[in-house]
Amino acid sequence: MGGILIIGDSCKDIHIYGKSNRLCPDAPVPVFVPSYQKQNLGMAGNVYQNVISLGVPSTLKTNTATIEKTRYVDEATNHMFLRVDSGDEKIDQIKNLTKEVLSGYDLVIISDYNKGFLTEDDIEFICKNHNLVFIDTKKMIGDYCKDCTYIKINKYEYNNSLQYIKNNSWAHEKVIQTLGSGGCQLGNLKLPVKKVEIKDLCGAGDTFLASLCVEYLKTKDIKKSLIFANECATKVVQMKGVNTINEL
């Protein structure tokens, strides 16, 4: 079979673009007039779409219940007025996770948004039963993920797990911290990115993870893979909404 297996929580990312020229007369809020809508697969679904767009066969194992993130955005300035989330409470947990399922793939990506699809035990099982696993998780890092290949988290998530990372040498060697406009860092290796005009950060972390894994599968060189991931993420933040590499 080969290719990449992506496991994690998915959603629909919905961007409703419009304008507001006045305040509501009965409350101090803007009156939003929609113009058009853009919809994409989000979270693990966005990772999957990015892997596909980079030309690597992949399979998505995700929740059946639908989570929606709806953003109301000013089409001229890209200012977000409001985000409405729904469906989080209905999410189902992963089923039929076996060593045989994992063994058919060259690499496994865990895109864990901590909505309930994956438990720490599930993540530990995946890491123990495949030799090439990349994790992106909203959970606090712990022993359950020590058998992974690398972990990608953002600055906020890194700070939440900072005490654990400091006390465990394996984490220092495996945790990749994304730093937004500052690039990324793995241990003592810090890789900056060129400065660009940022239009939208939505989905950039998913693009980073997907491109990191695709390049690592090809080269087995983590520095080259981080540089490529930086480049891809830098491209998508210059576009409105959630985008994949093939849309650039």
C-alpha positions in Angstrom: 0.0 0.0 0.0 2.6 2.6 1.1 2.0 6.3 1.4 1.0 8.2 4.5 -1.8 7.5 7.0 -3.3 10.6 8.7 -5.1 10.0 12.0 -7.0 12.7 13.9 -9.9 15.0 14.4 -11.3 16.7 11.3 -13.7 19.6 10.8 -15.2 21.8 8.1 -13.5 25.2 7.9 -16.1 27.7 6.6 -15.1 31.3 5.8 -18.0 33.6 5.1 -16.7 36.8 3.6 -18.7 40.0 3.5 -18.7 43.6 4.7 -20.0 45.8 7.5 -20.7 49.5 7.0 -22.8 50.2 10.1 -23.6 49.2 13.6 -26.8 47.4 14.6 -29.4 50.0 16.0 -30.5 47.7 18.8 -27.0 46.6 20.0 -23.4 47.9 19.7 -22.4 45.2 17.1 -21.6 45.4 13.4 -24.2 44.5 10.9 -22.5 41.8 8.7 -23.6 41.4 5.0 -22.3 38.2 3.5 -20.9 38.2 -0.1 -19.5 34.7 -0.7 -18.4 31.6 1.2 -15.3 29.3 1.1 -15.3 25.8 2.6 -12.4 23.4 3.2 -11.6 20.3 5.2 -9.9 21.4 8.4 -7.6 20.1 11.1 -6.5 16.5 10.2 -8.6 16.9 7.0 -6.4 19.9 6.0 -3.2 17.9 6.7 -4.6 15.1 4.4 -5.4 17.6 1.6 -2.0 19.1 1.8 -0.3 15.7 1.7 -2.4 14.8 -1.4 -1.5 18.1 -3.0 2.2 17.4 -2.6 1.7 14.2 -4.6 1.9 11.5 -1.9 -0.8 8.9 -1.7 -2.6 9.1 1.7 -5.5 7.9 3.7 -7.5 9.8 6.3 -8.8 8.1 9.4 -11.0 10.5 11.3 -14.3 11.2 13.1 -17.6 10.6 11.4 -19.5 13.3 13.3 -19.1 16.7 11.7 -17.4 19.6 13.5 -17.8 23.0 11.9 -15.8 26.2 12.4 -17.5 29.1 10.8 -15.6 32.4 10.5 -17.3 35.7 9.5 -14.6 37.8 7.8 -14.4 41.3 6.3 -13.5 40.7 2.6 -11.6 43.9 2.3 -9.4 43.8 5.4 -9.6 40.1 6.2 -10.6 41.1 9.8 -12.5 38.3 11.5 -15.7 39.5 13.2 -16.7 36.2 14.7 -16.0 32.4 14.8 -18.8 30.0 15.5 -17.9 26.4 16.4 -20.4 23.5 16.4 -20.4 19.7 16.6 -17.5 19.3 19.1 -19.8 17.5 21.6 -20.8 14.8 19.1 -17.3 13.6 18.1 -16.7 9.8 18.2 -13.6 7.9 19.3 -11.4 6.0 16.9 -12.2 2.4 16.3 -10.5 -0.7 14.8 -7.0 0.7 15.4 -4.6 -2.3 14.9 -1.0 -2.9 14.2 -2.0 -4.4 10.9 -3.8 -1.2 9.9 -0.7 0.9 10.7 1.8 -1.5 9.0 0.5 -0.8 5.5 1.8 2.8 5.5 5.3 4.3 5.2 4.6 7.1 7.7 1.8 7.9 10.1 0.8 11.5 11.0 -1.2 12.0 14.2 -3.1 15.3 13.9 -4.7 15.5 17.4 -6.8 18.5 18.0 -7.9 17.0 21.4 -11.6 16.9 20.5 -12.0 13.3 21.7 -11.2 11.2 18.6 -7.8 10.1 20.1 -6.8 9.3 23.7 -3.3 9.3 25.0 -3.5 5.4 25.0 -4.3 5.5 21.3 -1.4 7.8 20.5 0.9 5.6 22.6 -0.3 2.5 20.7 0.4 4.1 17.3 3.9 5.2 18.3 4.8 1.8 19.6 3.5 0.0 16.5 5.0 2.1 13.7 8.6 3.2 13.2 7.9 6.5 11.6 5.3 8.6 13.5 4.9 12.4 13.5 2.6 14.0 16.1 0.8 17.3 16.2 -1.2 17.5 19.5 -3.1 20.0 21.6 -2.6 17.7 24.6 0.1 18.2 27.1 3.2 16.2 26.0 3.9 13.1 28.2 5.4 9.7 28.2 2.6 8.4 26.0 4.3 10.0 22.9 8.0 9.3 23.7 8.2 6.5 21.0 7.3 8.9 18.2 9.8 10.2 15.6 9.0 13.9 16.0 6.4 16.1 17.6 5.3 19.5 16.1 3.6 22.0 18.4 3.2 25.8 18.4 4.7 28.2 20.9 1.6 28.2 23.2 1.5 24.4 23.3 5.2 24.3 23.9 4.9 26.6 26.9 2.1 24.4 28.3 4.5 21.4 28.2 7.7 23.2 29.0 8.3 21.6 32.4 8.0 18.1 30.9 10.2 19.0 28.0 12.9 20.4 30.3 12.8 17.2 32.5 12.9 14.7 29.6 15.9 14.7 27.2 13.9 12.7 24.6 11.4 15.6 24.3 14.2 18.1 23.8 15.5 16.0 20.8 12.0 15.4 19.3 9.9 18.5 19.8 9.7 20.9 16.9 8.3 24.3 18.0 6.7 26.5 15.3 7.3 30.2 16.0 5.1 31.9 13.5 7.0 34.6 11.7 10.1 33.4 13.7 10.2 30.1 11.8 10.7 26.9 13.8 13.1 25.3 16.3 14.2 21.8 17.1 16.5 21.6 20.1 19.4 24.0 19.3 18.5 24.2 15.6 16.6 27.3 14.8 15.4 28.0 11.3 14.0 31.5 10.4 11.6 32.4 7.6 11.6 35.3 5.3 9.2 38.2 6.2 6.0 38.3 4.2 2.7 40.0 4.4 0.4 37.7 6.5 -3.2 37.6 5.4 -4.4 34.5 7.3 -2.8 32.0 9.7 -5.7 29.5 9.5 -4.4 26.1 8.6 -0.7 27.1 8.4 0.3 24.6 11.1 -1.4 21.8 9.1 0.5 22.8 6.0 3.7 22.8 7.9 3.1 19.4 9.3 2.1 17.8 6.0 5.0 19.3 4.1 7.5 18.3 6.9 6.4 14.7 6.7 6.3 14.5 2.9 9.9 15.9 2.7 11.1 13.7 5.5 9.6 10.6 3.9 11.6 11.5 0.8 14.9 12.6 2.3 15.1 11.3 5.9 16.8 14.7 6.6 15.1 16.6 9.3 16.8 19.9 8.6 15.9 19.9 4.9 12.4 18.9 5.9 12.0 21.8 8.3 13.3 24.2 5.7 10.7 22.9 3.2 7.9 23.0 5.8 8.8 26.7 6.6 8.7 27.6 2.9 5.3 25.9 2.4 3.7 27.5 5.5 5.1 30.9 4.5 3.2 30.6 1.2 -0.2 29.7 2.6 -0.2 32.5 5.2 -0.2 35.0 2.3 -3.6 33.8 1.2 -7.1 34.2 2.6 -8.7 31.3 4.4 -7.5 27.7 4.5 -5.4 26.7 1.5 -3.3 23.8 0.3 0.0 23.9 -1.5 -1.5 23.0 -4.9 -3.7 26.2 -4.7 -0.7 28.5 -4.8 
